[in-house]
Amino acid sequence: MARTPSHERVYIVTYDIGDPKRWRRVFRAMNGYGRWLQLSVFQCRLTARRRADLGAALEWLIKQEEDHVIIIDVGPADNVEVAVESLGRTFTPIVREAIVI
């Protein structure tokens, strides 16, 4: 059976937030959009709508003159295999699994 495309893209989001209180708010918000990889780095699999929501949430949370967020579009989630090289502690790659609620 052919699999229908998910219309999701993979994004790497990294941020440098000038205030610890704002950093915690951004971290908590990011947990709702992707998987935490490392301090201030998340991997997200998002539809266009969720990507727009993420951008709006971050715009609201950060201070433009003090903080910096980078969102890297890696490509279509169905066509890209994110290769991560990890030095030091063991890295566990993200596995896409269905969740039944």
C-alpha positions as CSV (number, residue, x, y, z in Angstrom):
1,M,0.0,0.0,0.0
2,A,1.4,3.4,-1.0
3,R,2.0,5.8,1.9
4,T,0.5,9.3,1.5
5,P,2.9,12.2,2.1
6,S,2.6,13.7,5.6
7,H,3.1,17.4,4.5
8,E,5.5,17.8,7.4
9,R,9.0,19.2,7.2
10,V,11.9,18.7,9.6
11,Y,13.3,21.7,11.3
12,I,16.2,22.3,13.7
13,V,15.6,25.1,16.1
14,T,18.4,26.6,18.1
15,Y,18.2,29.7,20.3
16,D,20.3,32.0,22.4
17,I,18.1,33.7,25.0
18,G,19.6,36.6,27.1
19,D,17.5,36.1,30.3
20,P,17.2,32.7,32.2
21,K,13.5,33.3,32.9
22,R,12.8,33.9,29.2
23,W,15.0,30.9,28.3
24,R,12.8,28.6,30.5
25,R,9.7,29.9,28.8
26,V,11.1,29.3,25.3
27,F,12.3,25.8,26.4
28,R,8.8,24.9,27.7
29,A,7.2,26.2,24.5
30,M,9.6,24.3,22.3
31,N,8.8,21.0,24.1
32,G,5.3,21.3,22.6
33,Y,6.7,21.5,19.1
34,G,9.6,19.1,18.9
35,R,12.1,16.9,20.7
36,W,14.9,18.3,22.8
37,L,18.3,17.3,21.4
38,Q,20.7,19.4,23.5
39,L,20.8,22.6,25.5
40,S,18.8,25.1,23.3
41,V,18.5,22.8,20.3
42,F,15.3,21.0,19.2
43,Q,14.4,18.8,16.2
44,C,10.8,19.4,15.1
45,R,8.6,17.7,12.5
46,L,5.9,20.3,11.6
47,T,3.1,21.0,9.1
48,A,3.1,24.5,7.6
49,R,0.4,25.5,10.1
50,R,2.4,24.2,13.2
51,R,5.5,26.0,11.8
52,A,3.6,29.2,11.6
53,D,2.3,28.7,15.2
54,L,5.9,28.0,16.4
55,G,7.2,31.2,14.7
56,A,4.4,33.3,16.3
57,A,5.0,31.8,19.7
58,L,8.7,32.5,19.6
59,E,8.2,36.0,18.3
60,W,5.9,36.7,21.3
61,L,8.3,35.1,23.9
62,I,11.7,36.6,22.8
63,K,13.1,40.1,23.1
64,Q,14.2,41.1,19.6
65,E,17.1,43.2,20.7
66,E,18.5,40.6,23.2
67,D,17.6,37.1,21.9
68,H,18.4,35.1,18.8
69,V,16.5,32.1,17.3
70,I,17.6,30.1,14.2
71,I,15.1,27.8,12.5
72,I,16.7,25.6,9.9
73,D,14.4,23.9,7.4
74,V,16.0,20.5,6.7
75,G,13.4,19.4,4.2
76,P,10.3,17.2,3.7
77,A,9.9,14.9,6.7
78,D,9.1,11.9,4.4
79,N,12.2,12.4,2.2
80,V,14.9,13.3,4.7
81,E,16.8,11.1,7.1
82,V,18.4,13.4,9.7
83,A,22.0,12.2,10.2
84,V,23.4,13.3,13.6
85,E,27.0,12.7,14.6
86,S,27.4,12.7,18.3
87,L,30.6,12.9,20.2
88,G,30.7,12.2,23.9
89,R,27.5,10.9,25.5
90,T,25.3,8.6,23.6
91,F,22.7,10.2,21.3
92,T,19.4,8.5,20.8
93,P,17.8,9.4,17.4
94,I,14.2,10.3,17.1
95,V,12.0,7.5,16.0
96,R,8.7,8.4,14.4
97,E,6.0,6.2,16.0
98,A,2.2,6.3,15.9
99,I,0.5,7.2,19.2
100,V,-3.0,5.9,19.8
101,I,-5.0,8.1,22.2
